[in-house]
Amino acid sequence: MSEDKRRYPRADLAFELSYAVSGPGNKSRARDLSEGGISFMTAEELPPNANLVVQLALPGADGHVEATARVIRSWRDNQGQLFAAAKFVEVDEVDLGIIKRFIEMQLMEQNQEKP
């Protein structure tokens, strides 16, 4: 079994978001989220190192949380759905706090659901 080398805990969840490489934003759904980044469904393959502006519609948060992110990789799952993983490179301190609290709450809920 390989050791998990992630710096931040990652919560598996789904919520709406929009992302834009340039021009108008694309609507999407998140796959998972951490303080350090996000993975989400995409309509097209995003090139590595592309800069994105992402707006997260976190359930329970007032308004949207916004961050600048850099694409790490894109891939297709077993059903052919495209996904991208992106690392946050700029997040307002207040928005980062919202993300952190949201993840902590989601992880607590997920742990309570386990038998």
C-alpha positions in Angstrom: 0.0 0.0 0.0 1.4 3.4 -0.9 1.8 6.2 1.6 -0.6 9.2 1.2 1.7 12.1 0.5 -1.0 14.8 0.5 -0.2 17.8 2.6 -3.9 18.6 3.4 -6.8 16.3 4.2 -9.1 15.8 1.2 -12.9 15.5 1.4 -14.7 13.5 -1.3 -17.8 15.5 -2.1 -19.8 17.2 -4.8 -20.8 20.8 -5.2 -21.2 23.3 -8.0 -18.4 25.4 -9.2 -17.4 27.5 -12.2 -13.9 27.7 -13.7 -12.4 29.9 -16.4 -9.1 29.6 -18.2 -9.9 32.8 -20.1 -13.2 34.3 -21.2 -16.6 33.2 -19.7 -16.7 30.6 -17.0 -17.7 26.9 -17.4 -20.1 25.3 -15.0 -19.0 22.1 -13.4 -19.1 19.8 -10.3 -16.4 19.2 -7.8 -15.1 15.7 -7.2 -13.0 16.5 -4.1 -11.5 19.4 -2.2 -8.6 20.2 0.1 -7.0 23.4 1.4 -4.4 22.9 -1.3 -6.5 22.2 -4.3 -9.5 20.7 -6.0 -10.5 18.1 -8.6 -13.6 18.5 -10.8 -15.3 17.5 -13.9 -14.5 19.3 -17.1 -16.0 19.5 -20.6 -12.5 19.6 -22.2 -9.0 18.5 -21.4 -7.2 21.3 -19.5 -3.5 21.7 -20.2 -1.0 21.2 -17.4 0.1 24.5 -15.8 -2.9 26.4 -17.2 -4.1 29.1 -14.7 -7.7 29.0 -13.7 -10.1 31.2 -11.7 -12.4 29.0 -9.8 -15.6 30.0 -8.0 -16.8 27.4 -5.5 -20.5 27.3 -4.4 -19.9 25.5 -1.0 -23.1 24.4 0.6 -23.7 26.5 3.7 -21.3 29.3 2.7 -22.6 32.8 1.9 -21.9 33.5 -1.7 -19.0 32.0 -3.6 -15.4 31.3 -2.6 -12.9 32.3 -5.3 -9.4 31.1 -5.9 -6.7 31.1 -8.6 -5.5 27.6 -9.3 -3.0 25.9 -11.6 -3.9 22.7 -13.4 -1.8 19.7 -12.4 -3.3 17.1 -14.6 -6.4 16.0 -16.6 -7.7 12.5 -17.0 -10.7 10.3 -17.9 -12.4 8.0 -15.5 -13.6 4.5 -16.4 -16.8 5.9 -17.8 -14.9 8.4 -20.0 -15.8 11.5 -17.9 -13.0 14.1 -18.0 -11.6 15.5 -14.8 -8.9 18.0 -13.8 -6.9 18.4 -10.7 -5.7 21.9 -9.8 -3.5 23.3 -7.1 -4.6 26.6 -5.4 -2.0 29.3 -6.0 -3.9 32.3 -4.6 -6.8 32.2 -2.1 -7.9 35.1 0.0 -7.3 34.4 3.7 -11.1 34.6 4.5 -12.0 32.3 1.7 -9.2 29.8 2.7 -10.7 29.8 6.2 -14.2 29.0 4.7 -12.7 26.2 2.7 -10.8 24.8 5.7 -13.9 24.8 7.9 -16.1 23.3 5.2 -13.6 20.4 4.7 -13.4 19.8 8.5 -17.2 19.6 8.7 -17.4 17.2 5.7 -14.7 14.9 7.1 -16.4 14.8 10.5 -19.7 13.9 8.8 -18.0 11.2 6.6 -16.3 9.7 9.7 -19.6 9.6 11.6 -21.2 7.7 8.7 -18.6 4.9 8.9 -19.6 1.8 10.9 
